[in-house]
């Protein structure tokens, strides 16, 4: 099954260009027409009030995207939650729950914040208000979730692959047409320091929609590394300089992860890039450890998202090569004041 998912994803992203796959791409394109019709009908239904969005008691901040795959929503949710806590707001995070790794990551990073899991976000918003006294609910992955109204829509674009091939699902990776970005109040372009980022093209598309002034830029600033079984101690980011590294990840786009490790001086000897949300097996890490030991690898490096899954494997504690968790900070480096003003405006009643 993972191999089939990987193959289909390669068709959706045009990484597979074999002429023999043209009929399969045509079938996916036909399916995308049906999908586009459903997306249009749903949006129109809410626009014309055929369907009603529930107005929750807490302020609702949606953090989402218009593509499938990782744009950094979880890290952005953590950043916004901490910013609101600093303003003495009582925050809850509403998550659908299909990605247990994201849920665990939120729980670890936001120990004092209720993380409410379930597909019914309306029900979760009521729990946030009545059970926890939350005055603000962060809707993780909520841009397409029209059922609950929101007071602020934050949309993330991955600078390494912002729009895919421009096609809707399942022929491409777009969940909605680009014009849907008009609904966004704030747009955060992530991973802008990636060497292959085409920021000019992204801003050109946003300018067509009149949204370029609402765009912020963000990076993942390296903080250092933690041993997967002793995450209380942060080791400096320079500790991997000159060391032989094995990279292991199950994220949508591992290229940025790889670039960060190379920038810190790590010598990548091996890389295992699994499908997004892959559930690691005992045999995976036994195989990885054998190959690392054979090549004299110093450290296996994983993302924080992957660490929550790997720690559950019994074999991980008996491996020969130490596993390090790469710790980063989601940091806005351009137009941060735009977000600060929008967050403040939620509670002052001013439209900014």
C-alpha positions as CSV (number, residue, x, y, z in Angstrom):
1,X,0.0,0.0,0.0
2,X,2.7,2.6,0.8
3,X,4.4,1.9,-2.6
4,X,1.0,2.5,-4.3
5,X,0.5,5.8,-2.4
6,X,4.0,6.8,-3.4
7,X,3.4,6.0,-7.1
8,X,0.0,7.9,-7.1
9,X,1.7,10.9,-5.4
10,X,4.4,10.9,-8.1
11,X,1.7,11.1,-10.7
12,X,0.0,14.0,-8.9
13,X,3.2,15.9,-8.6
14,X,4.5,15.0,-12.1
15,X,7.6,13.5,-10.7
16,X,6.8,10.5,-12.9
17,X,7.0,11.5,-16.6
18,X,7.0,8.1,-18.3
19,X,4.7,8.4,-21.4
20,X,3.2,5.1,-20.3
21,X,1.6,6.8,-17.4
22,X,-0.3,9.3,-19.6
23,X,-3.6,7.3,-19.5
24,X,-3.4,7.2,-15.7
25,X,-2.9,10.9,-15.5
26,X,-5.8,11.4,-17.8
27,X,-8.0,9.4,-15.5
28,X,-6.8,11.4,-12.5
29,X,-7.6,14.6,-14.5
30,X,-11.2,13.4,-15.2
31,X,-11.6,12.7,-11.5
32,X,-10.3,16.1,-10.7
33,X,-13.2,17.6,-12.7
34,X,-15.7,15.8,-10.5
35,X,-13.7,17.0,-7.4
36,X,-13.7,20.6,-8.7
37,X,-17.5,20.5,-9.2
38,X,-18.0,19.3,-5.6
39,X,-15.6,22.0,-4.2
40,X,-17.5,24.7,-6.2
41,X,-20.9,23.5,-5.1
42,X,-19.9,23.4,-1.5
43,X,-18.4,26.9,-1.6
44,X,-21.4,28.3,-3.3
45,X,-23.7,26.6,-0.8
46,X,-22.1,28.4,2.1
47,X,-21.8,31.7,0.1
48,X,-25.5,31.6,-0.7
49,X,-26.5,30.5,2.8
50,X,-27.9,27.2,1.6
51,X,-25.6,25.8,4.3
52,X,-24.9,27.6,7.6
53,X,-21.6,28.0,9.4
54,X,-21.8,27.6,13.2
55,X,-20.7,30.7,15.1
56,X,-18.7,29.4,18.0
57,X,-18.5,31.1,21.4
58,X,-14.7,31.3,21.4
59,X,-12.8,33.3,18.8
60,X,-11.9,30.8,16.0
61,X,-8.5,31.0,14.2
62,X,-8.1,28.6,11.3
63,X,-4.7,27.5,10.2
64,X,-4.7,25.7,7.0
65,X,-3.5,25.4,3.4
66,X,-4.7,24.9,-0.1
67,X,-2.6,21.8,-0.9
68,X,-2.1,18.4,0.5
69,X,1.2,17.7,2.2
70,X,3.2,19.5,4.8
71,X,3.3,23.3,4.9
72,X,4.0,23.5,8.6
73,X,0.5,23.9,10.0
74,X,1.3,22.2,13.3
75,X,4.3,24.3,13.9
76,X,2.3,27.4,13.0
77,X,-0.5,26.4,15.4
78,X,2.1,26.0,18.2
79,X,3.5,29.5,17.4
80,X,0.1,31.2,17.3
81,X,-1.0,29.4,20.5
82,X,2.1,30.5,22.4
83,X,1.6,34.1,21.1
84,X,-2.0,34.1,22.4
85,X,-0.9,32.6,25.7
86,X,1.6,35.5,26.1
87,X,-1.5,37.8,25.7
88,X,-3.2,35.9,28.5
89,X,-5.7,34.3,26.3
90,X,-7.2,30.9,27.2
91,X,-6.5,28.8,24.1
92,X,-7.6,25.4,22.9
93,X,-6.5,23.6,19.7
94,X,-9.1,21.7,17.7
95,X,-7.6,18.9,15.6
96,X,-9.3,16.3,13.4
97,X,-7.0,13.6,14.7
98,X,-6.1,11.6,11.5
99,X,-2.4,12.3,12.2
100,X,-1.5,11.0,15.7
101,X,2.0,12.3,15.2
102,X,0.7,15.9,15.0
103,X,-1.6,15.4,18.0
104,X,1.3,14.1,20.2
105,X,3.5,16.9,19.0
106,X,0.9,19.5,20.0
107,X,0.5,17.9,23.4
108,X,4.3,17.9,24.0
109,X,4.8,21.5,22.9
110,X,1.6,23.0,24.5
111,X,1.3,21.1,27.8
112,X,-1.1,23.6,29.3
113,X,-3.4,23.9,26.3
114,X,-6.4,21.6,25.7
115,X,-6.0,19.6,22.5
116,X,-9.4,18.5,21.5
117,X,-9.4,15.6,19.0
118,X,-12.4,14.7,16.7
119,X,-13.9,15.3,13.3
120,X,-16.8,17.4,14.6
121,X,-15.1,20.8,15.2
122,X,-18.4,22.4,16.3
123,X,-18.7,19.9,19.1
124,X,-15.0,20.4,20.0
125,X,-15.5,24.2,20.1
126,X,-18.4,23.8,22.5
127,X,-16.2,21.6,24.7
128,X,-13.4,24.2,24.6
129,X,-15.8,26.9,25.8
130,X,-17.9,25.1,28.4
131,X,-15.4,22.5,29.7
132,X,-12.2,24.5,29.6
133,X,-13.3,28.1,29.5
134,X,-11.4,28.8,26.3
135,X,-11.8,32.2,24.7
136,X,-9.9,31.2,21.6
137,X,-10.0,28.0,19.5
138,X,-7.3,27.3,17.0
139,X,-8.6,25.2,14.2
140,X,-5.8,23.0,12.9
141,X,-6.2,22.3,9.2
142,X,-9.4,24.2,8.9
143,X,-9.3,26.3,5.7
144,X,-11.7,23.9,3.9
145,X,-13.8,23.3,7.0
146,X,-16.7,25.6,6.3
147,X,-19.0,24.1,8.9
148,X,-17.6,26.3,11.7
149,X,-17.2,30.0,11.2
150,X,-13.9,31.6,11.9
151,X,-12.7,35.1,13.0
152,X,-9.3,34.8,11.3
153,X,-8.1,32.6,8.4
154,X,-4.4,31.9,8.3
155,X,-3.2,30.0,5.2
156,X,0.3,28.6,4.8
157,X,2.1,28.1,1.5
158,X,5.2,25.9,1.2
159,X,7.9,27.9,-0.8
160,X,9.4,24.6,-1.9
161,X,6.2,23.6,-3.7
162,X,3.5,26.2,-3.2
163,X,0.9,25.1,-5.9
164,X,2.2,21.8,-7.2
165,X,1.4,21.5,-10.9
166,X,-1.5,23.8,-10.6
167,X,-4.0,21.0,-10.8
168,X,-6.7,20.1,-8.3
169,X,-6.9,16.7,-6.5
170,X,-6.4,14.0,-7.6
171,X,-4.5,15.1,-10.7
172,X,-2.5,17.6,-8.6
173,X,-2.1,18.6,-4.9
174,X,-4.4,21.6,-4.8
175,X,-7.4,21.2,-2.5
176,X,-9.0,24.3,-4.0
177,X,-8.4,26.7,-6.9
178,X,-5.9,29.4,-6.2
179,X,-8.7,32.0,-6.1
180,X,-9.7,30.5,-2.8
181,X,-6.8,32.4,-1.3
182,X,-9.0,35.5,-1.4
183,X,-10.7,34.1,1.7
184,X,-7.4,34.2,3.6
185,X,-6.8,37.0,6.1
186,X,-3.1,36.2,6.5
187,X,-0.8,34.2,4.2
188,X,2.4,32.8,5.6
189,X,5.0,31.6,3.0
190,X,7.1,28.9,4.8
191,X,10.6,27.7,4.1
192,X,11.5,30.9,2.3
193,X,15.3,30.2,2.8
194,X,15.1,27.0,0.7
195,X,17.5,27.3,-2.2
196,X,14.9,26.3,-4.8
197,X,12.2,28.7,-3.5
198,X,10.7,30.7,-6.3
199,X,9.4,33.6,-4.2
200,X,8.9,35.9,-7.2
201,X,6.4,33.5,-8.8
202,X,4.5,33.1,-5.5
203,X,4.2,36.8,-5.0
204,X,3.1,37.3,-8.6
205,X,0.2,34.8,-8.1
206,X,-0.7,36.5,-4.8
207,X,-0.7,39.9,-6.5
208,X,-3.2,38.7,-9.0
209,X,-5.5,37.9,-6.1
210,X,-4.7,41.2,-4.3
211,X,-3.2,39.2,-1.4
212,X,0.5,40.1,-1.7
213,X,0.3,42.7,1.0
214,X,-1.1,40.1,3.4
215,X,1.9,37.8,2.9
216,X,4.4,36.9,5.6
217,X,7.6,34.9,5.3
218,X,8.7,32.2,7.8
219,X,11.7,29.8,8.2
220,X,12.5,26.9,10.5
221,X,15.4,28.2,12.6
222,X,17.6,25.4,13.9
223,X,17.8,25.3,17.7
224,X,19.8,22.1,18.0
225,X,19.4,18.4,18.7
226,X,18.0,16.2,21.4
227,X,18.6,12.6,22.1
228,X,15.3,10.9,21.4
229,X,15.3,9.4,24.9
230,X,16.5,12.4,26.7
231,X,14.8,15.4,25.1
232,X,15.3,17.6,28.2
233,X,18.8,18.4,27.1
234,X,19.3,20.5,24.0
235,X,22.6,20.0,22.2
236,X,24.0,22.7,20.0
237,X,23.3,22.8,16.3
238,X,27.0,22.6,15.5
239,X,27.4,19.1,17.1
240,X,26.8,17.4,13.8
241,X,29.4,19.4,11.9
242,X,31.7,17.0,10.1
243,X,29.7,13.9,11.3
244,X,28.3,11.1,9.2
245,X,24.5,11.4,9.2
246,X,21.6,9.2,8.3
247,X,18.4,11.1,7.7
248,X,15.0,9.4,8.4
249,X,11.7,11.2,7.8
250,X,8.1,10.6,6.9
251,X,7.2,14.1,5.8
252,X,5.6,15.4,2.6
253,X,8.8,17.2,1.4
254,X,12.1,16.1,2.9
255,X,14.2,18.4,0.8
256,X,14.1,21.3,3.2
257,X,15.0,19.0,6.1
258,X,18.0,17.7,4.1
259,X,19.1,21.3,3.3
260,X,19.1,22.3,6.9
261,X,21.3,19.4,8.0
262,X,23.7,20.1,5.2
263,X,23.9,23.8,6.2
264,X,24.9,22.7,9.7
265,X,27.8,20.7,8.3
266,X,26.3,17.2,8.5
267,X,27.7,14.7,5.9
268,X,24.7,12.8,4.8
269,X,25.7,9.1,4.2
270,X,22.2,7.6,4.1
271,X,18.6,8.9,3.7
272,X,15.3,7.1,4.2
273,X,12.4,9.2,3.1
274,X,9.1,7.4,3.8
275,X,5.6,8.6,2.8
276,X,3.9,11.3,4.9
277,X,2.3,9.9,8.0
278,X,4.1,6.6,7.6
279,X,3.8,4.3,10.6
280,X,7.3,3.0,11.3
281,X,7.7,-0.7,12.0
282,X,10.3,-2.5,14.1
283,X,11.9,-4.0,11.0
284,X,12.4,-0.5,9.5
285,X,14.8,0.6,12.2
286,X,16.5,-2.7,12.5
287,X,17.4,-2.4,8.8
288,X,18.3,1.3,9.1
289,X,20.6,0.5,12.0
290,X,22.4,-2.3,10.2
291,X,23.1,-0.1,7.2
292,X,24.2,2.8,9.5
293,X,26.6,0.5,11.4
294,X,28.1,-0.8,8.2
295,X,28.8,2.7,6.9
296,X,30.1,4.0,10.2
297,X,27.3,6.6,10.6
298,X,27.6,8.7,13.7
299,X,24.0,9.8,14.2
300,X,20.5,9.1,12.8
301,X,18.6,12.4,12.6
302,X,14.8,12.6,12.6
303,X,12.2,15.4,12.7
304,X,10.2,16.1,15.8
305,X,7.1,15.0,14.0
306,X,8.7,11.6,13.4
307,X,10.2,11.3,16.9
308,X,6.8,10.8,18.6
309,X,6.2,7.7,16.5
310,X,9.8,6.3,16.7
311,X,9.9,6.5,20.5
312,X,7.1,3.9,20.6
313,X,9.2,1.3,18.9
314,X,10.8,-1.2,21.3
315,X,13.8,-1.7,19.0
316,X,14.7,2.0,18.9
317,X,16.2,1.8,22.4
318,X,18.6,-1.0,21.5
319,X,20.0,0.5,18.3
320,X,23.8,0.9,17.8
321,X,23.6,4.4,16.2
322,X,22.2,7.2,18.4
323,X,19.0,8.9,17.2
324,X,18.9,12.7,17.4
325,X,15.7,14.8,17.1
326,X,16.2,18.0,15.1
327,X,14.7,20.8,17.0
328,X,13.6,24.0,15.2
329,X,11.7,27.2,15.9
330,X,9.0,28.3,13.5
331,X,10.0,32.0,13.0
332,X,8.4,34.7,11.0
333,X,11.1,36.9,9.4
334,X,9.0,39.3,7.3
335,X,5.8,41.3,8.1
336,X,5.3,39.8,11.6
337,X,3.5,42.9,12.6
338,X,0.7,42.0,10.2
339,X,-0.1,38.9,12.2
340,X,0.4,40.7,15.5
341,X,-2.1,43.3,14.5
342,X,-4.7,40.7,13.3
343,X,-4.4,38.8,16.5
344,X,-4.8,41.9,18.6
345,X,-7.7,43.0,16.4
346,X,-9.7,39.9,17.3
347,X,-10.2,41.2,20.9
348,X,-10.3,44.9,20.4
349,X,-13.0,44.8,17.8
350,X,-10.9,46.7,15.3
351,X,-10.7,45.5,11.7
352,X,-7.1,45.7,10.7
